[in-house]
């Protein structure tokens, strides 16, 4: 099924769970390689926040100078990396091409994530509004 079908079956996602947090350099390499994989629709990242200012404690309001918070290039565009990546969610545009995309994703991960990773297939992001979203008038 493609994303244009009106059925309620969600598109599959591949969860890449590295065995450690990724550096900005590794994140940039991984994202650029993953976007080259056929049938990748979108990629979402999850991880530890890298704030610009201290939000609590005795140094509240002071700037945070973290070496991993920097601008990376993804698909030719500059993107400010605001987190240290711990999980990568890759949405596949067609369930019929899931196995081929999964094989390609695994090859990319073996090449870039030499310290180890786990792969899982499922649906990890919302694909339709919840009852709370409906009450608040929100859409996915």
C-alpha positions in Angstrom: 0.0 0.0 0.0 1.2 3.5 -0.8 0.8 6.6 1.3 -2.0 7.8 -1.1 -4.3 4.9 -0.3 -7.3 5.8 1.9 -7.2 2.6 3.9 -6.3 2.7 7.6 -3.2 0.4 7.4 -0.2 2.5 8.5 3.0 2.6 6.6 5.8 0.5 8.1 8.7 2.0 10.0 12.2 0.6 10.6 13.6 1.5 14.0 17.4 1.8 14.1 18.6 1.6 17.7 22.4 2.2 17.8 24.2 0.8 20.8 25.4 4.3 21.7 24.4 7.9 21.1 25.6 9.2 17.6 28.0 12.0 17.1 27.0 14.8 14.7 29.4 13.5 12.1 28.0 10.0 12.3 24.4 11.3 12.2 25.1 13.3 9.1 26.7 10.3 7.3 23.8 8.0 8.3 21.0 10.4 7.3 22.5 11.1 3.9 23.0 7.4 3.2 19.5 6.5 4.4 17.9 9.0 2.1 19.6 7.3 -0.8 17.8 4.0 0.0 14.8 3.5 -2.4 11.3 3.8 -0.9 12.4 5.8 2.2 9.6 8.3 2.7 10.8 10.2 5.8 13.2 9.9 8.7 12.5 11.0 12.3 15.2 11.2 15.0 15.0 10.8 18.8 17.6 11.3 21.4 19.1 13.5 24.1 18.3 17.2 23.8 21.2 19.6 23.3 19.9 23.0 24.7 21.4 26.3 23.8 21.0 27.6 27.4 21.1 26.0 30.8 17.5 25.6 31.9 17.8 25.0 35.6 20.3 25.0 38.5 22.7 27.7 39.6 23.8 28.5 36.1 20.4 29.0 34.6 20.4 31.1 31.5 24.0 30.7 30.7 24.9 29.4 27.2 25.7 25.7 26.7 28.7 25.1 24.4 28.2 21.5 23.4 30.5 20.2 20.6 27.7 18.0 19.1 25.2 20.9 18.7 26.1 22.1 15.2 24.9 22.5 11.7 25.0 19.4 9.5 24.2 18.9 5.8 21.4 16.5 5.0 20.3 16.1 1.3 22.2 19.3 0.5 20.4 21.4 3.1 21.9 22.8 6.3 20.1 21.6 9.4 20.9 22.5 13.0 21.3 19.3 15.1 19.4 20.0 18.3 19.8 16.5 19.8 22.3 13.7 20.2 20.6 10.9 18.3 19.8 7.7 20.0 17.1 6.3 17.7 16.3 6.7 14.1 12.8 6.0 12.7 12.7 5.3 8.9 9.3 5.3 7.3 8.9 3.2 4.1 6.5 4.5 1.4 5.2 1.1 0.3 4.7 -2.1 2.4 5.5 -4.2 -0.6 9.0 -2.9 -0.7 9.7 -3.2 3.0 12.0 -6.2 2.8 14.2 -4.7 0.1 14.4 -1.4 1.9 15.2 -3.2 5.2 18.1 -5.1 3.5 19.5 -1.8 2.2 19.1 -0.1 5.6 20.9 -2.9 7.3 23.8 -2.7 4.8 24.1 1.1 5.5 24.0 0.6 9.2 26.6 -2.2 9.1 28.9 0.2 7.3 28.4 3.3 9.4 27.4 2.0 12.8 30.4 -0.3 13.4 29.8 -0.3 17.2 26.5 -2.2 16.8 22.8 -1.5 16.4 19.4 -3.3 16.5 16.8 -3.1 13.8 13.0 -3.5 14.3 10.0 -3.2 12.0 6.7 -1.7 13.3 4.8 1.5 13.6 6.3 3.9 16.1 4.8 7.3 15.1 1.2 8.4 15.2 -0.5 8.0 11.8 -4.0 9.2 12.7 -5.3 11.6 15.4 -6.0 10.3 18.8 -9.3 11.1 20.7 -7.4 13.8 22.6 -6.2 15.3 19.3 -9.7 15.1 17.9 -11.0 17.1 21.0 -8.3 19.7 20.6 -8.9 20.0 16.8 -5.4 18.8 15.9 -4.4 16.6 12.9 -1.4 14.4 12.5 
